[in-house]
């Protein structure tokens, strides 16, 4: 029998059903890999005992011929999802010791379908970052290295622990969240498949909030089929989330391999940004050719408001963050400062100690743009432009079925390279942030390597709640690219 960690999620799912391997064997194999991969720093908490308990319960079900869609499959959970009686930190010092008394809807759905939890994955603090360097628990290291170099690279962010653990075969798949590109950009930098569903497709209940009108949970997986299976389990209406949309969840796996003949794929000219590496331009052209070969009609489209997307995002997201993060004050849970004179100084000292620099920066920006005298000039104007960006996509999608773009403006960069320049760091989201502002589904598929042997991804965007067409397009890209390279295991 092949080592269970070498099997894709769907291959492992099928092997478990055929009793070719047990869930406990697969879980132990993954836990052994996690133990050897400390240099990657992908996990904040490893829940070995809980994983083995869940695996044994799955084996009993499978032995009776029962079990859900993910029965016995070991997964990693981004530390933004609340997990009952298990440390949940959002990558922040301010949530030290926080063990929720409840389970997020997404993880509840996964456990309902039989998945096994290996542990909680490292991430940028409160999902604020593009390189996984803002985590209180230290940066995650990308399993990929440039040819001929030992330099440590970013796995992307904020879901860096998720992307690194999937790329390094430390779990069969991982949950992630995407507020401005935090699923798709890490997927691009680690040669994994990342899917940000339509806003409202997946419940946000029990997910630590960053920017509530932008946050959306989704899967990070090894291939398109694995992502389709995970999203089916994660998605669904949730009455506990007022933004959750009540509509049936399609069988995304069944959509794979469907014909693309006659579909129109838009290529937006505004995504050809200054300074973009020629390799990414060439890969994008390859993607266009692959879609054409699959029977699609390529349509040149224009999204002129794209240039305003990042400024709008970095007004709206910090504004919502400054409101959402007001609840962390050291009173009921998490970190509390030891030195204070009164309740006010306790709040101030706790928040000064508990939040990292990037989180403080965004809280300050958000509070500023919401303050009297600046609300109209910044926040209100940004919301108006956001609506215009949405309208622009509606217009574009009246002419096309999918939009094809690069996923990220570069391959993985060295840790520390952009930490002192927030604007350069924020530019990592230039291709992804529009989908969050407009609430659209988007996905990144690995499509090639750059001159240093580092992975690059292509992004597909689709109409709201048309993930099925997006998955068809993703599968076609995956088949055409034939990407099957894995990182050399320097960390083991």
C-alpha positions in Angstrom: 0.0 0.0 0.0 1.3 3.5 -0.9 2.0 5.7 2.1 -1.4 7.3 2.9 0.2 10.8 2.9 1.0 10.4 -0.8 -2.6 9.9 -1.7 -4.8 12.9 -2.7 -7.8 13.6 -0.5 -10.2 11.8 -2.9 -7.8 8.9 -3.4 -7.6 8.5 0.4 -11.3 8.8 0.7 -11.8 6.0 -1.8 -9.0 3.8 -0.2 -10.7 4.2 3.2 -14.0 3.1 1.8 -12.4 0.0 0.2 -10.7 -0.7 3.5 -7.2 -0.6 1.8 -6.1 1.6 4.7 -7.6 2.7 8.0 -8.1 6.2 9.2 -5.9 5.6 12.2 -3.0 4.5 9.9 -3.5 7.6 7.7 -3.7 9.8 10.8 -0.6 8.3 12.4 1.3 8.8 9.1 0.3 12.4 8.9 1.2 13.0 12.6 4.6 11.5 11.9 5.2 13.9 9.0 4.0 16.9 11.1 6.5 15.9 13.8 9.4 16.0 11.3 8.3 19.3 9.7 8.9 21.6 12.7 11.2 23.8 10.4 8.1 24.8 8.4 6.2 26.1 11.6 2.9 25.3 9.9 1.0 24.2 13.0 0.3 26.2 16.1 -1.4 23.3 17.9 -1.2 19.6 17.0 -4.2 17.7 18.4 -2.7 14.2 18.2 -4.9 12.5 20.9 -8.1 14.1 19.5 -7.1 13.1 15.9 -6.6 9.4 16.9 -10.0 9.4 18.8 -11.7 10.8 15.7 -9.9 8.3 13.4 -10.9 5.3 15.6 -14.5 6.5 15.5 -14.3 6.8 11.7 -12.8 3.3 11.3 -15.7 1.9 13.3 -18.2 3.6 11.0 -16.3 2.5 7.9 -16.2 -1.0 9.2 -20.0 -1.0 9.3 -20.1 0.3 5.7 -21.3 3.7 7.0 -19.7 7.1 7.0 -19.8 10.6 5.5 -18.3 12.2 2.4 -15.0 12.8 4.2 -15.1 9.8 6.6 -11.6 9.3 8.2 -9.8 11.9 6.1 -7.2 13.9 8.2 -7.4 17.7 7.7 -5.7 20.8 9.1 -7.8 23.7 10.4 -6.7 27.3 10.1 -6.5 28.8 13.6 -9.2 31.3 12.7 -11.9 28.7 13.0 -13.2 28.2 16.6 -12.8 24.5 17.7 -14.5 23.4 20.8 -12.2 23.0 23.8 -9.2 23.4 21.5 -6.9 26.4 21.6 -7.9 29.0 19.0 -5.6 32.0 18.7 -6.1 33.7 15.3 -2.3 33.9 15.3 -2.5 36.5 18.1 -1.0 37.0 21.6 -4.3 38.6 22.7 -6.1 35.2 22.4 -3.6 33.3 24.6 -5.4 30.4 26.3 -8.7 30.9 24.5 -10.5 27.5 24.2 -14.0 28.1 22.7 -17.0 26.3 24.2 -18.5 25.9 20.7 -17.6 24.7 17.2 -17.6 26.9 14.1 -20.2 25.9 11.5 -17.6 25.0 8.9 -15.7 22.6 11.2 -19.0 21.2 12.5 -19.9 20.4 8.9 -16.5 18.7 8.3 -16.8 16.6 11.5 -20.4 15.7 10.5 -19.0 14.3 7.2 -16.4 12.3 9.1 -13.2 14.4 8.8 -10.4 14.1 11.3 -8.7 17.1 12.9 -4.9 17.0 13.0 -4.5 20.4 14.5 -4.7 24.2 14.1 -2.7 25.9 11.4 -0.5 29.0 11.7 -1.6 32.2 10.1 -1.0 35.9 9.9 -2.4 37.6 13.0 -6.2 38.0 12.7 -5.7 37.2 9.0 -3.9 40.5 8.4 -1.0 39.9 6.1 0.2 38.4 2.8 3.3 36.5 4.0 2.5 34.8 7.3 5.0 37.0 9.0 2.6 38.8 11.3 1.8 35.7 13.4 2.6 35.9 17.1 3.9 32.3 16.6 6.5 33.2 14.0 6.5 33.0 10.3 5.5 29.8 8.3 8.2 28.7 5.9 7.3 27.7 2.3 8.2 24.1 1.5 9.4 25.3 -1.9 12.9 26.7 -2.4 14.4 28.5 -5.3 16.8 26.4 -7.3 20.3 26.6 -5.8 19.2 28.6 -2.8 18.6 27.8 0.9 16.7 31.1 1.5 13.5 30.7 3.4 10.5 31.9 1.4 7.0 33.0 2.3 4.1 30.5 1.8 1.8 33.5 1.2 -0.8 34.8 3.7 -2.8 35.0 5.6 -3.5 31.2 5.2 0.2 30.4 5.1 0.0 27.5 7.5 -2.8 26.0 5.4 -0.9 26.3 2.1 2.4 25.1 3.5 0.9 22.1 5.2 -1.0 21.0 2.1 2.1 21.5 -0.1 4.3 19.6 2.3 1.8 16.7 2.6 1.2 17.4 6.3 -2.6 17.0 5.9 -4.9 15.8 3.1 -6.5 19.2 2.9 -6.9 22.4 4.9 -9.5 25.0 5.7 -8.6 28.6 5.0 -10.2 32.1 4.8 -10.0 34.8 2.1 -10.6 38.5 2.9 -8.5 40.0 0.1 -6.8 37.0 -1.4 -5.7 35.0 1.6 -6.6 31.6 0.0 -5.7 32.3 -3.6 -2.3 34.1 -3.1 -0.9 31.4 -0.8 -2.2 28.7 -3.2 -0.3 30.4 -6.0 2.9 30.6 -4.0 2.8 26.9 -2.9 1.4 25.1 -6.0 -1.8 24.2 -4.3 -5.5 24.8 -5.3 -7.3 27.5 -3.4 -11.0 28.3 -3.7 -12.7 31.4 -2.3 -16.5 30.8 -2.7 -19.1 33.4 -3.3 -19.8 35.6 -0.2 -22.6 33.9 1.7 -21.9 30.4 0.3 -20.0 29.3 3.4 -21.0 30.2 6.9 -18.8 32.7 8.8 -20.3 31.7 12.2 -17.5 30.7 14.6 -14.8 32.2 12.3 -12.8 35.0 14.1 -13.8 38.1 12.2 -11.4 40.4 10.4 -13.6 42.3 7.9 -17.2 40.9 8.0 -18.4 42.0 4.6 -15.3 40.6 2.9 -14.3 37.4 4.9 -15.2 34.1 3.3 -14.0 30.6 4.2 -12.9 28.0 1.6 -10.6 25.0 1.0 -6.9 24.7 0.2 -6.1 21.4 -1.4 -3.7 19.4 -3.6 -5.8 19.3 -6.7 -9.1 20.6 -8.1 -11.1 17.5 -7.3 -10.0 17.6 -3.6 -11.1 21.2 -3.4 -14.5 20.4 -4.9 -15.1 17.6 -2.3 -14.0 19.9 0.6 -16.2 22.8 -0.5 -19.2 20.6 -0.8 -18.8 19.7 2.9 -17.9 23.2 4.1 -20.7 25.0 2.3 -24.4 25.4 3.1 -27.0 27.7 4.6 -26.6 28.5 8.3 -29.3 30.4 10.2 -26.7 31.5 12.7 -25.0 33.6 10.0 -27.2 36.4 8.7 -25.1 36.7 5.6 -25.4 33.0 4.8 -27.4 32.5 1.6 -30.2 29.8 1.6 -29.7 27.9 -1.7 -28.8 24.3 -2.5 -25.1 23.3 -2.6 -24.3 21.6 -5.9 -22.1 18.5 -6.2 -19.0 20.3 -7.3 -17.1 17.0 -7.9 -19.7 16.0 -10.5 -19.1 19.2 -12.4 -15.5 18.3 -13.1 -14.7 17.2 -16.7 -17.9 18.9 -18.1 -17.6 20.4 -21.5 -16.4 24.0 -21.8 -17.5 24.3 -25.4 -19.1 27.6 -26.1 -18.1 29.2 -22.7 -16.8 32.8 -23.0 -13.7 33.6 -21.0 -12.9 37.2 -20.3 -9.3 38.6 -20.2 -9.2 42.0 -18.5 -6.6 44.3 -19.9 -6.2 46.2 -16.7 -4.6 43.2 -15.0 -1.4 43.8 -17.1 0.3 45.9 -14.4 3.6 47.7 -14.6 6.5 45.7 -13.5 4.8 42.3 -13.7 7.4 39.6 -14.5 7.4 38.4 -18.1 7.0 34.9 -16.9 3.6 35.6 -15.4 2.5 37.4 -18.6 3.6 34.3 -20.6 1.8 31.9 -18.2 -1.4 34.0 -18.5 -1.1 33.7 -22.3 -0.7 29.9 -21.9 -3.9 29.9 -19.8 -5.7 31.7 -22.6 -4.5 29.2 -25.1 -5.5 26.2 -22.8 -9.0 27.6 -22.4 -9.2 28.2 -26.2 -8.2 24.6 -26.8 -10.9 23.4 -24.4 -13.5 25.0 -26.6 -13.9 28.4 -24.9 -14.2 31.7 -26.8 -11.7 34.3 -25.5 -13.1 37.8 -25.0 -11.1 40.9 -24.2 -12.9 42.9 -21.5 -12.2 46.1 -19.6 -12.5 46.5 -15.8 -11.2 50.2 -15.5 -12.0 50.5 -11.8 -9.6 47.7 -10.9 -6.9 50.3 -10.1 -9.1 51.6 -7.3 -9.7 48.2 -5.7 -6.6 48.1 -3.4 -7.2 51.6 -2.0 -10.9 50.8 -1.5 -10.0 47.5 0.2 -7.5 49.2 2.5 -10.2 51.6 3.7 -13.1 49.2 4.1 -11.2 46.3 5.6 -9.4 48.2 8.4 -12.7 50.1 9.1 -14.4 46.8 9.8 -11.4 45.4 11.6 -11.3 48.4 14.0 -14.9 47.7 14.9 -14.5 43.9 15.1 -11.4 43.9 17.2 -12.8 46.2 19.8 -14.1 43.1 21.6 -10.6 42.0 22.6 -10.0 43.9 25.9 -8.7 41.3 28.4 -12.0 41.1 30.4 -13.6 37.8 29.5 -11.0 35.7 27.6 -7.5 35.7 26.2 -4.5 37.7 27.3 -4.8 40.3 30.1 -2.0 42.8 31.0 -0.6 42.2 34.5 0.3 45.9 35.2 -2.6 48.4 35.2 -4.1 51.0 37.6 -7.7 51.0 36.5 -10.1 49.5 34.0 -9.1 51.9 31.2 -5.4 51.3 31.6 -6.1 47.5 31.7 -7.8 47.9 28.3 -5.0 50.0 26.9 -2.1 47.8 28.3 -3.8 44.6 27.2 -4.3 45.8 23.7 -0.8 47.3 23.4 0.7 44.0 24.5 -1.7 41.7 22.8 -1.9 43.1 19.2 1.1 43.0 16.8 2.3 46.0 14.7 0.3 45.2 11.6 -3.0 44.7 13.5 -2.4 48.0 15.4 -1.7 49.7 12.0 -5.0 48.5 10.6 -7.0 49.4 13.7 -5.5 52.9 13.6 -6.3 53.3 9.9 -9.8 51.9 10.4 -10.6 54.1 13.4 -9.3 57.2 11.5 -11.4 56.6 8.4 -14.5 56.1 10.5 -13.9 59.2 12.7 -16.0 62.4 12.5 -14.8 64.6 9.6 -13.2 61.7 7.7 -16.1 59.2 7.4 -17.6 60.9 4.3 -14.2 61.6 2.7 -12.9 58.1 3.0 -15.2 55.3 4.2 -18.4 56.5 2.4 -16.6 57.3 -0.8 -14.8 53.9 -0.7 -18.2 52.1 -0.3 -19.5 54.0 -3.3 -16.5 52.9 -5.4 -16.9 49.4 -4.2 -20.5 49.3 -5.5 -19.2 50.7 -8.8 -16.6 47.8 -8.9 -19.4 45.3 -8.4 -21.5 46.9 -11.1 -18.5 46.7 -13.5 -18.3 42.9 -12.9 -22.0 42.5 -13.4 -21.6 44.3 -16.8 -18.5 42.1 -17.6 -20.4 38.9 -16.7 -23.2 39.8 -19.0 -20.7 39.1 -21.8 -18.6 36.3 -20.4 -18.9 33.2 -18.2 -15.5 33.3 -16.5 -12.6 35.7 -16.1 -9.0 34.5 -16.3 -6.1 36.4 -14.6 -2.8 35.7 -12.9 -3.3 34.8 -9.2 -0.4 36.8 -7.8 2.1 39.4 -9.1 5.1 37.3 -8.3 6.3 33.9 -7.1 7.2 33.3 -3.4 9.6 36.0 -2.0 12.1 35.7 0.8 10.8 36.1 4.4 11.6 39.6 5.5 11.8 41.1 2.0 8.7 43.2 2.3 8.0 43.4 6.0 9.3 47.0 6.3 7.2 48.3 3.3 3.5 47.8 3.9 2.5 49.1 0.5 4.7 46.6 -1.3 3.2 43.9 0.9 -0.3 45.0 0.2 0.3 44.9 -3.6 0.4 41.1 -3.3 -3.4 41.2 -3.3 -3.7 43.3 -6.5 -5.2 40.5 -8.6 -7.4 38.9 -5.8 -9.0 41.7 -3.9 -11.6 42.7 -6.5 -13.4 39.3 -6.0 -13.8 40.1 -2.2 -15.1 43.6 -2.9 -17.7 42.2 -5.4 -18.4 39.0 -3.4 -17.5 36.8 -6.4 -16.1 33.2 -6.3 -12.5 33.0 -7.3 -9.9 30.2 -7.4 -6.2 29.7 -8.0 -4.8 26.7 -9.9 -1.1 25.8 -10.1 0.0 26.3 -13.8 3.8 26.5 -14.1 7.2 27.4 -12.6 9.3 30.5 -12.9 13.0 30.6 -13.8 13.9 29.8 -10.2 11.7 26.7 -10.2 9.1 28.4 -8.0 5.3 27.8 -8.6 3.0 30.3 -10.3 -0.8 30.1 -10.4 -3.7 31.2 -12.6 -6.9 32.7 -11.2 -10.5 32.1 -12.5 -13.4 34.3 -11.4 -17.0 33.4 -11.9 -20.5 34.8 -11.5 -22.0 34.8 -8.0 -22.9 31.2 -6.9 -21.6 29.8 -10.2 -18.8 27.8 -8.6 -19.8 24.8 -10.8 -18.7 26.6 -14.0 -15.6 27.8 -12.2 -14.7 24.2 -11.2 -15.2 23.1 -14.8 -12.7 25.8 -15.9 -10.3 25.0 -13.1 -10.3 21.3 -14.1 -9.6 22.2 -17.7 -6.7 24.4 -16.7 -5.3 21.7 -14.4 -5.5 19.1 -17.1 -3.9 21.3 -19.7 -1.1 22.6 -17.4 -0.3 19.0 -16.3 1.4 20.4 -13.2 2.8 17.6 -11.1 5.9 19.0 -9.5 6.3 18.7 -5.7 8.9 20.5 -3.5 12.0 18.6 -2.5 11.7 17.6 1.2 14.6 19.6 2.7 12.7 19.9 6.0 12.2 16.2 6.8 
